[in-house]
Amino acid sequence: MKKFVTISLLLLVAALSVFIYFRFYFVFGEGVKSGELNYVVRKGFLFKTYEGKLIQAGFRTQTAGLQSYEFEFSVPDKELAERLMLLGGQNVELHYKEYFGRLPWRGFTKFIVDSIVSSSPTYRPYSPALPPAPAPQIEGAEAI
């Protein structure tokens, strides 16, 4: 009977270990998302984590249903989060990993950003800035 209990406990611990690994540490998917970085903030009650939001450009279709253009993500690396904070309002491409479950010390979301692929200033076609003034013309000077 003692042998049966020991084997049962070992199988239970092994099954629980496999479940925890696949639920919280197995990378389900990874990829790159691009869009305008809305914000990155540090928040939380017990575990302070860096959370961000990326606004993706696109068009809505005429079919029924909802499609989110917001990508919410977590950043476990402080240095990367600080770099992202400086890129607010710019177009960025972020590499992320997706997990089945979230861990409180890793972030509020299942999407974990681990690197910046590229960044560029946001294109604003209707800028309120005035066009540059023409260069003054001096009388008697020859055009080069």
Buried (B, 14 or more C-beta within 10 A) or exposed (E): EEEEEEEEEEEEEEEEEEEEEEBBEEEEEEEEBBBBBBEBEEEBEEEEBBBBBBBEEEEEEEEEEEEEEEBBBBBBBEEBBEBBBEBEEEBBBBBBBBBEEBBEEBBBBBBBBEEBEEBEEEEEEEEEEEEEEEEEEEEEEEEE
